[in-house]
Amino acid sequence: MTLSRSTDDRRVIRFRPRMGPLRGSHRWNALNNNSEPDDSSVVDLTKYEWPESDDDYRHRMIVNAISLVFTILLILAGIWLADMMAHA
């Protein structure tokens, strides 16, 4: 007995787009409307910022390099462990 699937039992469901006031760029414009006063309860955070120095960049790159080496070592340990389990 062969199972064959006819093309008659396939269905295509078409979804109608939603129609409403908050759609696409209308929503973006409504959210970024600058005509209303800012009711944000968040205080200005610029007092906590400081300019990025070369020292911060150097430290971040060193930490990234250490993280990369650690990740490579974890991958190699996983491959070695899988190989040992395969040969056991």
JOSUL-V286063 format. One record per residue. N is the residue number from 1. PHI is phi in radians with two decimals (* if undefined). OMEGA is omega as a letter, one per 40 degrees, with the letter a starting at -180 (* if undefined). Layout:
n->N phi->PHI omega->OMEGA
n->N phi->PHI omega->OMEGA
This chain:
n->1 phi->* omega->i
n->2 phi->-1.80 omega->i
n->3 phi->-1.67 omega->i
n->4 phi->-2.15 omega->a
n->5 phi->-1.94 omega->i
n->6 phi->-1.44 omega->a
n->7 phi->-1.38 omega->a
n->8 phi->-1.31 omega->a
n->9 phi->-1.56 omega->i
n->10 phi->-1.53 omega->a
n->11 phi->-2.23 omega->i
n->12 phi->-1.97 omega->i
n->13 phi->-1.75 omega->i
n->14 phi->-1.76 omega->i
n->15 phi->-1.69 omega->i
n->16 phi->-1.45 omega->i
n->17 phi->-1.18 omega->i
n->18 phi->-1.27 omega->i
n->19 phi->-1.93 omega->i
n->20 phi->-2.94 omega->a
n->21 phi->-1.25 omega->a
n->22 phi->-1.74 omega->a
n->23 phi->-2.42 omega->i
n->24 phi->1.02 omega->a
n->25 phi->-1.25 omega->i
n->26 phi->-1.09 omega->i
n->27 phi->-1.16 omega->i
n->28 phi->-1.09 omega->i
n->29 phi->-1.18 omega->i
n->30 phi->-1.20 omega->i
n->31 phi->-1.33 omega->a
n->32 phi->-1.81 omega->i
n->33 phi->-1.28 omega->a
n->34 phi->-1.59 omega->a
n->35 phi->-1.35 omega->a
n->36 phi->-1.61 omega->i
n->37 phi->-1.18 omega->a
n->38 phi->-1.35 omega->a
n->39 phi->-1.72 omega->a
n->40 phi->-1.22 omega->i
n->41 phi->-1.56 omega->i
n->42 phi->-1.48 omega->i
n->43 phi->-1.34 omega->i
n->44 phi->-1.17 omega->a
n->45 phi->-1.65 omega->a
n->46 phi->-1.14 omega->i
n->47 phi->-1.21 omega->i
n->48 phi->-1.65 omega->a
n->49 phi->-1.53 omega->i
n->50 phi->-2.42 omega->a
n->51 phi->-1.16 omega->a
n->52 phi->-1.31 omega->i
n->53 phi->-1.81 omega->i
n->54 phi->-1.14 omega->i
n->55 phi->-1.13 omega->i
n->56 phi->-1.12 omega->a
n->57 phi->-1.10 omega->a
n->58 phi->-1.09 omega->i
n->59 phi->-1.10 omega->i
n->60 phi->-1.12 omega->i
n->61 phi->-1.20 omega->i
n->62 phi->-1.14 omega->i
n->63 phi->-1.13 omega->i
n->64 phi->-1.10 omega->i
n->65 phi->-1.15 omega->i
n->66 phi->-1.11 omega->i
n->67 phi->-1.12 omega->i
n->68 phi->-1.11 omega->i
n->69 phi->-1.10 omega->i
n->70 phi->-1.09 omega->i
n->71 phi->-1.12 omega->i
n->72 phi->-1.11 omega->i
n->73 phi->-1.13 omega->i
n->74 phi->-1.12 omega->i
n->75 phi->-1.14 omega->i
n->76 phi->-1.12 omega->i
n->77 phi->-1.13 omega->i
n->78 phi->-1.15 omega->i
n->79 phi->-1.14 omega->i
n->80 phi->-1.09 omega->a
n->81 phi->-1.13 omega->i
n->82 phi->-1.14 omega->i
n->83 phi->-1.17 omega->i
n->84 phi->-1.12 omega->i
n->85 phi->-1.22 omega->i
n->86 phi->-1.22 omega->a
n->87 phi->-1.49 omega->a
n->88 phi->-1.40 omega->*
